[in-house]
C-alpha cells in the first residue's frame, strides 16, 4: 500500500474518531491562568479567582460537545482587604477552545457579573497584588 493511501486512511480515521480535540466533551482539570484571573480544577470542584475575589464550584466543571460549561457554586466578592462575606450563589460559565478558556462568574442573587476573562491551560495565574490567592498544587 502506498504512503499516500496510508496517510489518507489515517486522516479519515482521525476525523471519524473522537480523539480529544478542542471541543471534546468532558471534565476540565488542572491550572488555567490569565491576567488577574485563574481557575484550579479538580474532579469534584474548581476554585476561581478574578481579581481579589474568589469562589468555588459545587461540582466538577464538564464541557459539552461545543466546549461550553455552566456550573453552580459560591462566590465572595468582598475578600480583600478583609473578608467580609457573604458567599453569594453563583454560576460559573463559559467555553473551552483548545487550551483557551473564556470564563464568566455571575452572582445569581445580585446583578454582579465578573468577566469574561480568558485563561490558558497550564499557565500560572498572573494575579495582581492580592495576597489571598491560592497556589496550584504541585
C-alpha positions in Angstrom: 0.0 0.0 0.0 1.4 3.4 -0.9 2.3 6.0 1.7 -0.3 8.4 0.2 -3.1 5.8 0.7 -2.0 5.1 4.3 -1.8 8.8 5.1 -5.3 9.3 3.6 -6.7 6.4 5.7 -5.1 7.8 8.8 -6.7 11.2 8.3 -10.1 9.6 7.7 -9.7 7.6 10.9 -8.7 10.7 12.9 -11.6 12.7 11.6 -14.1 9.9 12.3 -12.9 9.1 15.9 -13.2 11.4 18.9 -9.5 11.9 19.8 -9.9 14.6 22.4 -9.8 17.7 20.3 -10.6 21.2 21.4 -14.3 20.7 21.8 -14.4 17.1 23.2 -16.9 16.9 26.0 -15.5 16.0 29.4 -14.1 17.2 32.7 -11.8 20.2 32.9 -8.8 19.7 35.2 -5.6 21.4 36.1 -4.5 25.0 36.4 -5.8 27.7 34.0 -4.2 31.1 34.3 -4.7 34.6 32.9 -4.2 38.2 33.7 -5.5 38.8 37.2 -7.6 35.6 36.9 -7.2 31.9 37.4 -9.0 28.6 37.8 -7.8 25.4 39.5 -10.0 22.5 38.5 -10.3 19.1 40.2 -12.6 16.1 39.6 -15.3 17.3 42.0 -14.8 21.1 42.3 -13.0 24.1 41.0 -11.5 27.2 42.6 -11.7 30.5 40.8 -10.1 33.9 41.3 -11.0 37.0 39.4 -9.1 40.0 40.9 -9.2 39.9 44.7 -12.4 37.8 44.8 -12.8 34.1 44.8 -15.2 31.2 44.7 -15.7 27.5 44.3 -17.9 25.3 42.2 -20.1 22.7 43.9 -19.1 20.1 41.3 -16.5 19.4 38.7 -16.6 21.5 35.5 -17.6 19.5 32.5 -17.8 20.7 28.9 -20.4 19.7 26.4 -19.9 18.9 22.7 -19.4 22.6 21.8 -16.9 23.1 24.7 -19.4 25.0 26.8 -19.9 24.7 30.6 -22.2 26.1 33.3 -21.9 25.0 36.9 -23.2 26.3 40.2 -21.1 27.4 43.1 -20.5 30.1 45.7 -18.5 33.3 45.2 -17.3 36.1 47.5 -16.6 39.5 46.0 -15.6 41.1 49.4 -12.5 39.2 50.3 -9.8 41.9 50.3 -8.5 43.7 52.3 -10.8 42.0 54.9 -13.0 39.0 54.1 -16.5 40.4 54.9 -18.7 37.8 53.2 -21.2 36.7 52.4 -20.6 33.9 49.8 -23.1 34.5 47.0 -24.7 31.8 45.0 -23.2 31.9 41.5 -23.0 30.4 38.1 -19.6 29.7 36.6 -20.0 29.5 32.8 -18.1 29.8 29.6 -16.3 27.7 27.0 -13.1 26.0 26.2 -11.5 26.1 22.7 -8.3 24.1 22.7 -6.1 25.4 25.5 -8.0 28.7 26.0 -11.0 29.1 28.3 -13.4 32.0 28.4 -14.9 32.3 31.9 -17.6 34.4 33.4 -19.0 34.4 37.0 -22.5 35.7 37.6 -23.8 36.1 41.1 -27.4 34.8 41.0 -28.7 36.9 43.9 -27.4 40.2 42.6 -26.7 41.9 39.3 -22.9 41.4 39.7 -21.0 39.7 36.8 -17.3 39.2 36.7 -15.6 38.6 33.4 -15.5 37.3 30.9 -11.8 36.6 31.4 -9.5 34.5 29.2 -7.5 31.7 30.8 -4.8 29.4 29.3 -4.4 25.8 30.3 -1.1 25.1 32.1 -0.3 28.7 32.8 0.0 30.1 36.4 -2.5 32.9 37.0 -0.8 36.3 36.9 -2.5 37.8 39.9 -2.1 41.4 41.0 -1.1 42.5 44.5 -3.9 40.3 46.0 -2.5 38.3 49.0 -5.5 35.9 49.2 -4.7 33.8 46.1 -4.3 30.1 46.4 -1.4 28.4 44.6 -2.0 25.4 42.4 -1.0 22.1 44.0 2.4 20.8 42.9 
